[in-house]
Amino acid sequence: MKKIKYCCKNFKKLGSKSVYKAMKKAFPELKHKKRDCLGACKMCSKQCFVMLGKTKLVAAHTPERLYGKLAKLIG
């Protein structure tokens, strides 16, 4: 996995911007891309999420839990 994509609409709705900042700082070797919309609208309105690579969605109910899941997956 070389790329993590973040949905800007999810930043505003559920506060996942803190995950973006923390992941960018903790894993600078990965590409961190912000997109206006990732097309996961049903998930976006309910949970914080990111897309790993091209297809894998990772979601959690809070930004803190999402960061924990991502850090564990990345290693």
C-alpha positions in Angstrom: 0.0 0.0 0.0 1.5 3.3 -1.1 -1.5 5.7 -1.0 -4.1 6.8 1.4 -7.1 8.8 0.1 -9.1 11.1 2.3 -12.6 12.5 1.6 -12.8 16.3 2.2 -16.6 16.0 2.9 -15.8 13.5 5.6 -13.4 16.0 7.1 -16.2 18.4 7.6 -19.0 16.0 8.7 -17.1 13.7 11.1 -13.8 15.3 11.9 -11.5 13.0 10.1 -9.1 15.8 9.3 -7.2 15.1 12.5 -6.5 11.6 11.1 -5.1 13.0 7.9 -2.8 15.3 9.9 -1.6 12.6 12.3 -1.1 10.0 9.5 0.8 12.4 7.4 3.1 13.1 10.3 3.5 9.5 11.4 3.9 8.0 7.9 5.5 10.6 5.6 6.7 7.9 3.3 3.2 7.2 2.1 1.2 9.4 -0.3 -1.6 11.2 1.4 -4.2 12.5 -1.1 -7.3 14.6 -0.3 -10.2 14.3 -2.7 -13.5 16.3 -2.7 -15.5 13.1 -2.7 -14.5 9.4 -2.7 -18.0 8.2 -3.7 -18.8 6.4 -0.4 -21.7 8.7 0.5 -23.6 6.2 2.7 -20.5 5.5 4.8 -19.4 9.2 4.8 -22.5 10.4 6.6 -22.1 7.7 9.4 -18.4 7.1 10.0 -14.9 8.4 9.5 -13.2 6.6 6.7 -10.2 6.5 4.3 -9.4 4.5 1.2 -6.2 2.4 1.2 -4.8 1.8 -2.2 -7.4 1.8 -4.9 -10.2 -0.2 -3.3 -9.9 -1.0 0.4 -12.1 1.2 2.6 -11.2 1.4 6.3 -13.9 3.0 8.6 -14.5 3.7 12.3 -17.0 5.6 14.4 -14.4 8.1 15.8 -11.2 9.6 14.3 -9.2 8.1 17.1 -10.4 4.6 16.3 -9.8 5.1 12.6 -6.2 6.2 13.3 -5.7 3.1 15.5 -6.9 0.8 12.7 -4.8 2.5 10.1 -1.6 2.4 12.2 -2.2 -1.3 12.9 -2.7 -2.1 9.2 0.3 -0.1 8.1 2.5 -1.5 10.8 
